[in-house]
């Protein structure tokens, strides 16, 4: 069984990107499991907090889940033509302590949904220096960008468009095939 940890860069309850992760989970091929983690309880990175209290429990839980996973799937929104701070913050925390060795060499794929016309093109590109710095192994075979997500999702952020769900299934199958 190939296990992939999925993280959404949006905290919104009806997030298109969290819905994209759910669609990936639902359409994953046989032999592939996607576990969806949450960054909601990850505090802002603070070196003083780390020194005083160590790695927060929410971060330890995510890092432990990533250690058990064969790959990482980031569902990234695009905010002001860049990456979401909350997701970058989670990876910053996860790279602390033993986390850096867990991230090193870990296969990672990026996808994203946006209400705008361009999907998450710029955010996905902005993730590349971070992934490179962490020495992760990016999935280069394709990108999944879902523009105009408001037209493709229901009121809870669930991806309902069958054509797009097929694109998600193909993307996940391709990524899992490289792990």
The 8 nearest C-alpha neighbors of each residue, nearest first, counted from 0:
[[1, 30, 31, 2, 32, 29, 69, 3],
 [2, 0, 31, 30, 32, 69, 3, 175],
 [1, 3, 32, 68, 69, 33, 31, 0],
 [2, 4, 70, 33, 68, 71, 69, 34],
 [5, 3, 71, 34, 33, 35, 68, 72],
 [4, 6, 72, 35, 73, 71, 34, 36],
 [7, 5, 73, 36, 35, 74, 72, 37],
 [6, 8, 74, 17, 9, 16, 73, 75],
 [7, 9, 86, 75, 83, 76, 74, 85],
 [8, 10, 7, 11, 14, 76, 16, 17],
 [9, 11, 39, 12, 8, 14, 7, 38],
 [12, 10, 14, 13, 9, 17, 15, 16],
 [11, 13, 14, 10, 155, 156, 17, 9],
 [14, 12, 156, 155, 11, 15, 154, 18],
 [15, 13, 11, 156, 17, 16, 12, 18],
 [14, 16, 156, 18, 17, 112, 19, 13],
 [17, 15, 19, 18, 14, 74, 112, 7],
 [16, 18, 20, 14, 19, 7, 15, 21],
 [19, 17, 157, 15, 21, 156, 16, 20],
 [18, 20, 16, 22, 17, 21, 15, 23],
 [21, 19, 23, 17, 18, 22, 24, 16],
 [20, 22, 18, 24, 23, 19, 25, 17],
 [23, 21, 25, 19, 20, 24, 26, 18],
 [24, 22, 20, 26, 21, 25, 27, 167],
 [23, 25, 21, 33, 22, 27, 26, 20],
 [24, 26, 22, 23, 27, 21, 168, 20],
 [27, 25, 168, 23, 24, 22, 28, 164],
 [28, 26, 24, 23, 168, 25, 31, 171],
 [29, 27, 31, 172, 30, 26, 168, 171],
 [28, 30, 31, 27, 32, 0, 26, 172],
 [29, 31, 0, 1, 28, 32, 27, 2],
 [32, 30, 1, 29, 28, 0, 27, 2],
 [33, 31, 2, 1, 3, 34, 30, 27],
 [32, 34, 3, 24, 4, 2, 35, 5],
 [35, 33, 4, 5, 3, 36, 32, 2],
 [36, 34, 5, 4, 6, 33, 37, 20],
 [35, 37, 6, 5, 34, 4, 61, 38],
 [38, 36, 39, 6, 35, 7, 40, 61],
 [37, 39, 41, 40, 89, 36, 86, 6],
 [38, 40, 37, 41, 10, 42, 85, 57],
 [41, 39, 38, 57, 42, 37, 58, 56],
 [40, 42, 38, 57, 39, 58, 89, 43],
 [43, 41, 44, 40, 55, 89, 45, 88],
 [42, 44, 45, 88, 41, 85, 89, 92],
 [43, 45, 42, 92, 88, 46, 91, 48],
 [44, 46, 48, 47, 43, 49, 42, 50],
 [45, 47, 49, 48, 50, 44, 51, 53],
 [46, 48, 50, 45, 49, 51, 52, 44],
 [49, 47, 51, 45, 46, 50, 52, 53],
 [48, 50, 53, 46, 47, 52, 51, 54],
 [49, 51, 47, 48, 53, 52, 46, 54],
 [52, 50, 48, 49, 47, 53, 46, 54],
 [53, 51, 49, 48, 50, 54, 55, 47],
 [54, 52, 49, 50, 51, 55, 48, 56],
 [53, 55, 49, 59, 58, 56, 52, 92],
 [56, 54, 58, 57, 59, 53, 52, 41],
 [55, 57, 59, 58, 60, 54, 41, 61],
 [58, 56, 60, 55, 59, 41, 40, 61],
 [57, 59, 61, 60, 55, 56, 62, 93],
 [60, 58, 56, 62, 61, 57, 63, 55],
 [59, 61, 63, 57, 58, 62, 56, 64],
 [62, 60, 64, 58, 63, 59, 65, 57],
 [61, 63, 65, 59, 64, 60, 93, 58],
 [64, 62, 66, 60, 65, 61, 59, 67],
 [63, 65, 61, 67, 62, 66, 60, 68],
 [64, 66, 68, 62, 67, 63, 61, 4],
 [65, 67, 63, 64, 68, 101, 62, 69],
 [66, 68, 64, 65, 63, 69, 2, 62],
 [69, 67, 65, 2, 3, 70, 66, 4],
 [68, 70, 2, 3, 1, 67, 178, 105],
 [71, 69, 3, 106, 68, 107, 105, 4],
 [70, 72, 107, 4, 3, 5, 106, 108],
 [71, 73, 5, 108, 107, 109, 4, 6],
 [74, 72, 109, 6, 75, 5, 7, 110],
 [75, 73, 7, 111, 110, 16, 109, 6],
 [76, 74, 111, 8, 73, 7, 110, 16],
 [75, 77, 111, 112, 8, 113, 119, 78],
 [78, 76, 122, 119, 81, 82, 80, 83],
 [77, 79, 81, 80, 83, 82, 76, 122],
 [78, 80, 81, 77, 82, 83, 122, 121],
 [81, 79, 78, 121, 77, 122, 82, 119],
 [82, 80, 122, 78, 77, 79, 121, 125],
 [81, 83, 122, 77, 78, 84, 125, 126],
 [84, 82, 85, 86, 78, 8, 76, 77],
 [83, 85, 87, 86, 88, 82, 8, 89],
 [84, 86, 88, 87, 83, 89, 8, 9],
 [87, 85, 8, 89, 88, 84, 83, 90],
 [86, 88, 84, 90, 89, 85, 91, 83],
 [87, 89, 91, 85, 86, 90, 84, 92],
 [90, 88, 86, 92, 91, 87, 93, 85],
 [89, 91, 93, 87, 92, 88, 94, 86],
 [92, 90, 88, 94, 89, 93, 87, 95],
 [93, 91, 89, 90, 94, 95, 44, 88],
 [92, 94, 90, 98, 95, 91, 62, 89],
 [93, 95, 99, 98, 91, 92, 90, 96],
 [96, 94, 98, 93, 92, 99, 97, 91],
 [95, 97, 98, 94, 99, 54, 93, 100],
 [96, 98, 99, 100, 95, 101, 94, 93],
 [99, 97, 94, 101, 93, 95, 96, 100],
 [98, 100, 94, 102, 101, 97, 95, 103],
 [99, 101, 103, 98, 102, 97, 94, 104],
 [102, 100, 98, 99, 103, 66, 97, 105],
 [103, 101, 99, 105, 100, 135, 98, 104],
 [102, 104, 134, 135, 100, 105, 101, 133],
 [103, 105, 135, 136, 134, 102, 106, 101],
 [106, 104, 135, 102, 103, 136, 70, 107],
 [107, 105, 136, 70, 137, 135, 71, 104],
 [108, 106, 71, 137, 72, 70, 138, 136],
 [109, 107, 72, 138, 137, 73, 71, 110],
 [110, 108, 73, 72, 74, 123, 107, 142],
 [111, 109, 143, 74, 144, 75, 73, 142],
 [110, 112, 75, 74, 144, 119, 76, 16],
 [113, 111, 145, 16, 118, 148, 15, 146],
 [112, 114, 118, 146, 115, 148, 147, 119],
 [113, 115, 147, 148, 149, 146, 116, 112],
 [116, 114, 147, 113, 146, 117, 118, 148],
 [115, 117, 146, 147, 118, 114, 113, 145],
 [118, 116, 146, 115, 119, 120, 113, 144],
 [119, 117, 146, 144, 113, 145, 112, 120],
 [118, 120, 77, 122, 111, 121, 144, 123],
 [119, 121, 123, 122, 118, 117, 124, 144],
 [120, 122, 124, 123, 80, 119, 81, 125],
 [121, 123, 81, 82, 125, 77, 119, 124],
 [124, 122, 126, 120, 125, 121, 119, 109],
 [123, 125, 121, 122, 126, 127, 120, 128],
 [126, 124, 122, 123, 127, 121, 81, 82],
 [125, 127, 123, 129, 124, 128, 130, 122],
 [126, 128, 130, 129, 125, 124, 131, 123],
 [129, 127, 131, 130, 126, 132, 125, 124],
 [130, 128, 132, 126, 131, 127, 133, 125],
 [131, 129, 127, 133, 135, 132, 128, 134],
 [130, 132, 128, 134, 129, 133, 127, 135],
 [133, 131, 129, 134, 130, 128, 135, 127],
 [132, 134, 130, 131, 135, 103, 129, 102],
 [135, 133, 103, 131, 132, 104, 130, 136],
 [134, 136, 104, 105, 103, 130, 133, 102],
 [135, 137, 106, 104, 105, 107, 134, 138],
 [138, 136, 107, 106, 139, 108, 135, 130],
 [137, 139, 108, 140, 107, 174, 136, 106],
 [138, 140, 141, 137, 142, 108, 174, 136],
 [141, 139, 138, 142, 173, 174, 170, 137],
 [142, 140, 139, 143, 138, 170, 173, 174],
 [143, 141, 110, 144, 109, 140, 139, 170],
 [142, 144, 110, 111, 145, 141, 170, 109],
 [143, 145, 118, 111, 119, 110, 112, 146],
 [144, 146, 112, 118, 148, 111, 113, 143],
 [147, 145, 118, 116, 113, 148, 117, 115],
 [148, 146, 114, 115, 149, 116, 150, 113],
 [149, 147, 114, 151, 150, 146, 113, 112],
 [148, 150, 147, 114, 151, 152, 153, 15],
 [149, 151, 148, 147, 152, 153, 114, 160],
 [152, 150, 148, 160, 149, 159, 158, 153],
 [153, 151, 158, 157, 159, 156, 149, 150],
 [152, 154, 156, 157, 155, 159, 158, 151],
 [153, 155, 156, 152, 13, 157, 149, 14],
 [156, 154, 13, 153, 157, 12, 14, 152],
 [155, 157, 13, 15, 18, 14, 152, 153],
 [158, 156, 18, 152, 153, 155, 159, 15],
 [157, 159, 152, 18, 160, 151, 19, 22],
 [158, 160, 152, 151, 157, 161, 153, 164],
 [159, 161, 151, 163, 162, 158, 164, 152],
 [162, 160, 164, 163, 159, 165, 158, 166],
 [163, 161, 165, 164, 160, 166, 167, 159],
 [162, 164, 166, 165, 161, 160, 167, 145],
 [163, 165, 161, 167, 166, 162, 168, 160],
 [166, 164, 168, 162, 163, 167, 169, 161],
 [165, 167, 163, 169, 164, 168, 170, 162],
 [168, 166, 164, 170, 165, 169, 23, 171],
 [167, 169, 165, 26, 171, 166, 170, 27],
 [170, 168, 172, 166, 167, 171, 173, 165],
 [169, 171, 167, 173, 168, 172, 166, 174],
 [172, 170, 174, 168, 173, 169, 175, 167],
 [171, 173, 169, 175, 170, 174, 176, 168],
 [174, 172, 176, 170, 171, 175, 169, 177],
 [173, 175, 171, 176, 177, 172, 170, 138],
 [176, 174, 172, 178, 177, 173, 171, 1],
 [175, 177, 173, 174, 178, 172, 171, 1],
 [178, 176, 175, 174, 173, 138, 106, 172],
 [177, 175, 176, 106, 174, 69, 70, 1]]
